[in-house]
Protein backbone atom coordinates (compact mmCIF):
# COMPACT_ATOMS: atom_id res chain seq x y z
CA UNK A 1 0.00 0.00 0.00
CA UNK A 2 1.33 3.46 -0.94
CA UNK A 3 0.05 6.11 1.44
CA UNK A 4 0.92 9.10 3.60
CA UNK A 5 -1.22 7.48 6.32
CA UNK A 6 -2.10 10.31 8.76
CA UNK A 7 0.86 12.45 7.68
CA UNK A 8 1.49 15.19 5.07
CA UNK A 9 2.01 14.07 1.49
CA UNK A 10 5.80 14.47 1.83
CA UNK A 11 5.72 11.38 4.04
CA UNK A 12 4.23 9.12 1.39
CA UNK A 13 5.66 5.67 1.86
CA UNK A 14 5.05 1.97 1.43
CA UNK A 15 3.14 -0.22 3.87
CA UNK A 16 3.69 -3.95 3.56
CA UNK A 17 1.11 -6.57 4.49
CA UNK A 18 1.48 -10.32 4.63
CA UNK A 19 -0.60 -12.77 2.59
CA UNK A 20 -2.94 -13.11 5.59
CA UNK A 21 -3.80 -9.40 5.46
CA UNK A 22 -1.95 -8.48 8.66
CA UNK A 23 0.94 -6.04 8.96
CA UNK A 24 4.38 -7.61 8.98
CA UNK A 25 6.12 -8.16 12.30
CA UNK A 26 9.01 -5.96 13.43
CA UNK A 27 11.40 -8.85 12.84
CA UNK A 28 10.23 -9.38 9.27
CA UNK A 29 10.41 -5.67 8.46
CA UNK A 30 13.91 -5.43 9.92
CA UNK A 31 14.92 -8.41 7.82
CA UNK A 32 13.65 -6.72 4.67
CA UNK A 33 15.45 -3.49 5.59
CA UNK A 34 18.66 -5.45 6.11
CA UNK A 35 18.32 -7.04 2.68
CA UNK A 36 17.77 -3.67 1.03
CA UNK A 37 20.72 -2.14 2.85
CA UNK A 38 23.11 -5.00 2.15
CA UNK A 39 22.24 -5.48 -1.50
CA UNK A 40 18.97 -7.18 -2.28
CA UNK A 41 19.99 -8.61 -5.65
CA UNK A 42 21.15 -11.88 -4.15
CA UNK A 43 17.73 -12.48 -2.56
CA UNK A 44 15.60 -11.77 -5.63
CA UNK A 45 13.72 -14.60 -7.32
CA UNK A 46 13.71 -15.05 -11.11
CA UNK A 47 11.23 -12.82 -12.94
CA UNK A 48 8.94 -15.69 -13.88
CA UNK A 49 8.35 -16.44 -10.19
CA UNK A 50 7.29 -12.90 -9.25
CA UNK A 51 3.58 -13.64 -9.66
CA UNK A 52 0.97 -11.77 -11.63
CA UNK A 53 -0.79 -8.42 -11.34
CA UNK A 54 -4.57 -8.36 -11.65
CA UNK A 55 -6.60 -5.15 -11.77
CA UNK A 56 -9.75 -5.03 -9.61
CA UNK A 57 -12.02 -2.65 -11.48
CA UNK A 58 -14.81 -3.16 -8.94
CA UNK A 59 -12.66 -2.80 -5.80
CA UNK A 60 -14.62 0.17 -4.46
CA UNK A 61 -17.93 -1.59 -5.11
CA UNK A 62 -16.76 -4.69 -3.28
CA UNK A 63 -15.65 -2.65 -0.30
CA UNK A 64 -18.83 -0.57 -0.27
CA UNK A 65 -21.03 -3.66 -0.03
CA UNK A 66 -18.78 -5.26 2.56
CA UNK A 67 -18.62 -2.30 4.90
CA UNK A 68 -22.39 -1.78 4.69
CA UNK A 69 -22.81 -5.39 5.78
CA UNK A 70 -21.02 -4.57 9.05
CA UNK A 71 -23.77 -2.11 10.01
CA UNK A 72 -26.26 -3.68 12.44
CA UNK A 73 -28.91 -5.57 10.51
CA UNK A 74 -32.27 -3.88 10.11
CA UNK A 75 -31.06 -0.40 11.07
CA UNK A 76 -30.86 2.72 8.95
CA UNK A 77 -29.41 6.20 9.26
CA UNK A 78 -32.54 7.98 8.07
CA UNK A 79 -33.00 11.34 9.76
CA UNK A 80 -29.34 11.72 10.75
CA UNK A 81 -27.31 14.63 9.42
CA UNK A 82 -23.63 13.70 9.36
CA UNK A 83 -20.61 15.87 8.56
CA UNK A 84 -17.94 13.61 7.07
CA UNK A 85 -14.28 14.63 6.74
CA UNK A 86 -12.38 12.26 4.45
CA UNK A 87 -8.96 13.97 4.80
CA UNK A 88 -8.61 14.13 1.00
CA UNK A 89 -7.56 10.51 1.30
CA UNK A 90 -8.44 6.94 0.46
CA UNK A 91 -12.12 7.04 1.48
CA UNK A 92 -12.98 10.35 -0.21
CA UNK A 93 -15.45 8.67 -2.58
CA UNK A 94 -16.65 5.49 -0.91
CA UNK A 95 -17.31 6.81 2.63
CA UNK A 96 -19.92 9.45 1.65
CA UNK A 97 -21.58 6.88 -0.59
CA UNK A 98 -21.87 4.32 2.21
CA UNK A 99 -23.49 6.77 4.62
CA UNK A 100 -25.82 8.12 1.92
CA UNK A 101 -26.92 4.62 0.88
CA UNK A 102 -27.71 3.85 4.54
CA UNK A 103 -30.04 6.85 4.60
CA UNK A 104 -28.01 9.68 6.14
CA UNK A 105 -27.89 13.27 4.98
CA UNK A 106 -24.17 13.72 4.34
CA UNK A 107 -22.20 16.96 4.44
CA UNK A 108 -18.83 15.97 2.87
CA UNK A 109 -15.52 17.67 3.65
CA UNK A 110 -12.01 17.17 2.23
CA UNK A 111 -13.16 14.99 -0.65
CA UNK A 112 -11.02 16.54 -3.41
CA UNK A 113 -7.58 14.90 -3.29
CA UNK A 114 -5.00 16.48 -5.57
CA UNK A 115 -1.91 14.52 -4.57
CA UNK A 116 -0.62 17.08 -2.09
CA UNK A 117 -3.55 17.95 0.21
CA UNK A 118 -3.93 14.65 2.06
CA UNK A 119 -4.41 15.36 5.81
CA UNK A 120 -3.81 19.08 5.19
CA UNK A 121 -5.71 20.90 7.96
CA UNK A 122 -8.32 18.18 7.91
CA UNK A 123 -8.97 14.58 8.92
CA UNK A 124 -8.70 12.66 12.16
CA UNK A 125 -5.42 14.31 13.19
CA UNK A 126 -6.83 17.84 12.78
CA UNK A 127 -10.56 17.64 13.55
CA UNK A 128 -11.04 21.33 14.43
CA UNK A 129 -12.66 22.14 11.08
CA UNK A 130 -14.97 19.14 11.46
CA UNK A 131 -16.13 20.25 14.91
CA UNK A 132 -16.83 23.76 13.62
CA UNK A 133 -18.74 22.40 10.61
CA UNK A 134 -20.96 20.20 12.78
CA UNK A 135 -22.14 23.23 14.74
CA UNK A 136 -22.46 25.41 11.61
CA UNK A 137 -24.60 22.83 9.78
CA UNK A 138 -26.60 21.81 12.83
CA UNK A 139 -25.53 18.20 12.27
CA UNK A 140 -26.18 15.28 14.61
CA UNK A 141 -22.62 13.99 14.51
CA UNK A 142 -19.30 14.46 12.74
CA UNK A 143 -16.92 11.78 11.49
CA UNK A 144 -13.27 12.38 10.56
CA UNK A 145 -11.14 9.74 8.87
CA UNK A 146 -7.41 10.06 8.21
CA UNK A 147 -5.61 9.77 4.90
CA UNK A 148 -5.57 5.98 4.69
CA UNK A 149 -8.91 5.75 6.56
CA UNK A 150 -7.70 3.43 9.33
CA UNK A 151 -8.38 6.07 11.99
CA UNK A 152 -11.64 7.69 13.05
CA UNK A 153 -12.33 10.61 15.37
CA UNK A 154 -15.90 11.73 16.02
CA UNK A 155 -17.60 14.94 17.06
CA UNK A 156 -20.93 15.33 18.88
CA UNK A 157 -23.65 17.81 17.98
CA UNK A 158 -22.14 20.38 20.35
CA UNK A 159 -18.82 20.37 18.50
CA UNK A 160 -16.95 18.34 21.13
CA UNK A 161 -14.37 15.82 19.96
CA UNK A 162 -14.83 12.12 20.72
CA UNK A 163 -11.51 10.27 20.60
CA UNK A 164 -10.57 6.63 20.14
CA UNK A 165 -10.77 5.87 23.87
CA UNK A 166 -14.46 6.85 23.95
CA UNK A 167 -15.09 4.76 20.83
CA UNK A 168 -13.39 1.72 22.39
CA UNK A 169 -15.43 2.15 25.55
CA UNK A 170 -18.70 2.41 23.64
CA UNK A 171 -18.07 -0.53 21.31
CA UNK A 172 -16.65 -2.59 24.19
CA UNK A 173 -19.78 -2.04 26.26
CA UNK A 174 -22.10 -2.69 23.30
CA UNK A 175 -20.33 -5.87 22.25
CA UNK A 176 -20.14 -7.15 25.82
CA UNK A 177 -23.88 -6.62 26.27
CA UNK A 178 -24.63 -8.49 23.05
CA UNK A 179 -22.17 -11.33 23.72
CA UNK A 180 -19.86 -10.38 20.84
CA UNK A 181 -16.84 -9.30 22.89
CA UNK A 182 -14.04 -11.87 23.04
CA UNK A 183 -11.26 -12.02 25.63
CA UNK A 184 -13.19 -10.35 28.43
CA UNK A 185 -11.88 -6.90 27.65
CA UNK A 186 -10.24 -4.46 25.26
CA UNK A 187 -6.66 -4.03 24.04
CA UNK A 188 -5.25 -0.49 23.96
CA UNK A 189 -1.88 1.19 24.32
CA UNK A 190 -0.11 2.83 27.22
CA UNK A 191 -1.42 6.18 25.93
CA UNK A 192 -5.09 5.37 26.54
CA UNK A 193 -6.70 7.39 29.31
CA UNK A 194 -6.98 5.89 32.77
CA UNK A 195 -10.65 6.83 32.64
CA UNK A 196 -11.21 4.14 29.99
CA UNK A 197 -9.58 1.52 32.17
CA UNK A 198 -11.76 2.43 35.17
CA UNK A 199 -14.89 2.56 33.01
CA UNK A 200 -14.27 -0.98 31.77
CA UNK A 201 -13.44 -2.25 35.27
CA UNK A 202 -16.85 -1.12 36.50
CA UNK A 203 -18.35 -3.43 33.88
CA UNK A 204 -16.14 -6.38 34.84
CA UNK A 205 -14.03 -5.88 31.73
CA UNK A 206 -10.30 -5.28 31.64
CA UNK A 207 -7.93 -3.16 29.59
CA UNK A 208 -4.82 -4.89 28.24
CA UNK A 209 -2.15 -2.30 27.40
CA UNK A 210 0.58 -2.55 24.76
CA UNK A 211 3.33 -0.25 23.54
CA UNK A 212 2.28 2.52 21.15
CA UNK A 213 1.40 1.32 17.65
CA UNK A 214 -1.61 -0.43 16.16
CA UNK A 215 0.57 -3.37 15.07
CA UNK A 216 1.28 -4.17 18.73
CA UNK A 217 -2.41 -3.91 19.54
CA UNK A 218 -3.25 -6.37 16.78
CA UNK A 219 -0.46 -8.78 17.80
CA UNK A 220 -1.80 -8.88 21.37
CA UNK A 221 -5.35 -9.35 20.12
CA UNK A 222 -4.30 -12.32 18.00
CA UNK A 223 -2.07 -13.87 20.64
CA UNK A 224 -4.51 -13.54 23.53
CA UNK A 225 -7.91 -13.98 21.90
CA UNK A 226 -9.35 -10.44 21.88
CA UNK A 227 -11.50 -9.07 19.08
CA UNK A 228 -11.53 -5.36 19.98
CA UNK A 229 -8.56 -3.05 20.33
CA UNK A 230 -7.22 0.30 19.31
CA UNK A 231 -5.58 3.58 20.19
CA UNK A 232 -6.64 6.91 21.62
CA UNK A 233 -5.65 8.47 18.29
CA UNK A 234 -8.58 6.74 16.58
CA UNK A 235 -7.22 3.41 15.39
CA UNK A 236 -10.00 0.93 16.16
CA UNK A 237 -9.47 -2.70 15.19
CA UNK A 238 -12.59 -4.84 14.95
CA UNK A 239 -11.02 -8.28 14.93
CA UNK A 240 -14.11 -10.14 13.77
CA UNK A 241 -14.51 -7.78 10.80
CA UNK A 242 -11.00 -6.85 9.62
CA UNK A 243 -7.29 -7.54 10.02
CA UNK A 244 -6.42 -3.89 10.57
CA UNK A 245 -8.01 -0.59 11.51
CA UNK A 246 -11.00 0.51 9.43
CA UNK A 247 -12.25 3.96 10.41
CA UNK A 248 -15.49 3.73 8.47
CA UNK A 249 -16.41 0.31 9.86
CA UNK A 250 -15.71 1.58 13.39
CA UNK A 251 -17.86 4.65 12.76
CA UNK A 252 -20.71 2.44 11.60
CA UNK A 253 -20.55 0.48 14.86
CA UNK A 254 -20.89 3.75 16.76
CA UNK A 255 -23.70 4.97 14.52
CA UNK A 256 -25.54 1.68 15.06
CA UNK A 257 -25.52 2.25 18.81
CA UNK A 258 -26.56 5.89 18.36
CA UNK A 259 -29.54 4.84 16.25
CA UNK A 260 -30.52 2.04 18.64
CA UNK A 261 -30.42 4.21 21.76
CA UNK A 262 -32.03 7.18 20.06
CA UNK A 263 -30.25 9.85 22.08
CA UNK A 264 -28.04 12.77 21.21
CA UNK A 265 -24.41 12.05 20.35
CA UNK A 266 -23.36 14.10 23.39
CA UNK A 267 -25.35 11.72 25.59
CA UNK A 268 -24.61 8.39 23.95
CA UNK A 269 -20.99 8.69 22.83
CA UNK A 270 -19.33 10.26 25.86
CA UNK A 271 -19.21 7.06 27.89
CA UNK A 272 -16.72 8.17 30.57
CA UNK A 273 -15.09 11.32 31.90
CA UNK A 274 -11.39 11.21 30.99
CA UNK A 275 -8.86 12.04 33.66
CA UNK A 276 -6.88 15.23 33.01
CA UNK A 277 -4.03 14.26 30.71
CA UNK A 278 -1.08 16.35 29.53
CA UNK A 279 1.35 15.34 26.79
CA UNK A 280 4.44 17.34 25.83
CA UNK A 281 7.38 16.64 23.55
CA UNK A 282 11.00 17.66 24.17
CA UNK A 283 13.09 17.79 21.00
CA UNK A 284 16.74 16.74 20.89
CA UNK A 285 19.53 17.09 18.37
CA UNK A 286 19.29 13.37 17.54
CA UNK A 287 17.47 10.20 18.55
CA UNK A 288 20.73 8.89 20.00
CA UNK A 289 21.00 11.92 22.28
CA UNK A 290 17.39 11.47 23.42
CA UNK A 291 18.04 7.84 24.35
CA UNK A 292 21.23 8.75 26.18
CA UNK A 293 19.49 11.41 28.27
CA UNK A 294 16.79 8.94 29.29
CA UNK A 295 19.51 6.82 30.95
CA UNK A 296 21.11 9.65 32.94
CA UNK A 297 20.85 9.27 36.71
CA UNK A 298 19.59 12.80 37.30
CA UNK A 299 16.75 12.19 34.83
CA UNK A 300 15.79 8.79 36.25
CA UNK A 301 15.72 10.33 39.73
CA UNK A 302 13.42 13.11 38.49
CA UNK A 303 11.11 10.52 36.94
CA UNK A 304 10.97 8.53 40.19
CA UNK A 305 10.09 11.68 42.13
CA UNK A 306 7.32 12.54 39.67
CA UNK A 307 5.87 9.03 39.92
CA UNK A 308 5.87 9.30 43.70
CA UNK A 309 4.09 12.65 43.48
CA UNK A 310 1.26 11.18 41.40
CA UNK A 311 1.22 7.98 43.50
CA UNK A 312 -2.14 6.15 43.27
CA UNK A 313 -4.08 9.07 41.78
CA UNK A 314 -2.59 8.90 38.31
CA UNK A 315 0.24 7.66 36.14
CA UNK A 316 3.28 8.85 34.24
CA UNK A 317 4.62 7.73 30.88
CA UNK A 318 7.93 8.87 29.37
CA UNK A 319 9.25 7.39 26.15
CA UNK A 320 11.58 8.13 23.28
CA UNK A 321 9.87 8.40 19.91
CA UNK A 322 10.63 5.62 17.50
CA UNK A 323 10.69 7.97 14.51
CA UNK A 324 11.64 11.44 15.77
CA UNK A 325 14.41 12.89 17.99
CA UNK A 326 11.94 13.66 20.79
CA UNK A 327 11.07 12.39 24.24
CA UNK A 328 7.34 12.32 24.96
CA UNK A 329 6.22 13.10 28.51
CA UNK A 330 2.65 12.18 29.43
CA UNK A 331 0.96 12.32 32.82
CA UNK A 332 -2.62 11.98 33.95
CA UNK A 333 -4.36 12.15 37.29
CA UNK A 334 -7.28 13.48 39.26
CA UNK A 335 -5.75 16.93 39.83
CA UNK A 336 -5.21 18.78 36.54
CA UNK A 337 -2.92 21.39 38.11
CA UNK A 338 -0.68 18.73 39.61
CA UNK A 339 -0.55 16.82 36.32
CA UNK A 340 0.48 19.99 34.49
CA UNK A 341 3.15 20.74 37.09
CA UNK A 342 4.59 17.22 36.88
CA UNK A 343 4.87 17.38 33.08
CA UNK A 344 6.29 20.89 33.07
CA UNK A 345 8.92 19.95 35.67
CA UNK A 346 10.08 16.87 33.82
CA UNK A 347 10.18 18.72 30.49
CA UNK A 348 12.34 21.43 32.05
CA UNK A 349 14.73 18.77 33.35
CA UNK A 350 14.95 17.15 29.92
CA UNK A 351 15.21 20.44 28.04
CA UNK A 352 18.26 21.43 30.08
CA UNK A 353 20.03 18.37 28.61
CA UNK A 354 18.59 18.54 25.12
CA UNK A 355 21.79 19.66 23.38
Secondary structure, DSSP 8 states (H G I E B T S, - for coil): -EE-TTS-GGG-EE--B-TTSSB--HHHHHHHHHHHHH-GGGG---GGGS------TTHHHHHHHHHHHTS-TT---TT-EEEEE-TTSTTTTHHHHHHHHTT-EEEEES----SS-TTTT-STT-THHHHHHHHHHT-SEEEEE-TTS-BEEEEETTS-EE-HHHHHHHHHHHHHHHT---TTEEEEETTS-HHHHHHHHTTT-EEEEE-SSHHHHHHHHHHHT-SEEE-TTSBEEETTT-SS--HHHHHHHHHHHHHHH---HHHHS--S---EEEEEEEE-S-HHHHHHHHT-HHHHHHHHHHHHHHGGGEEEEEEE-SSSSEEEEEEEES-HHHHHHHHHHHHHHHHTT--
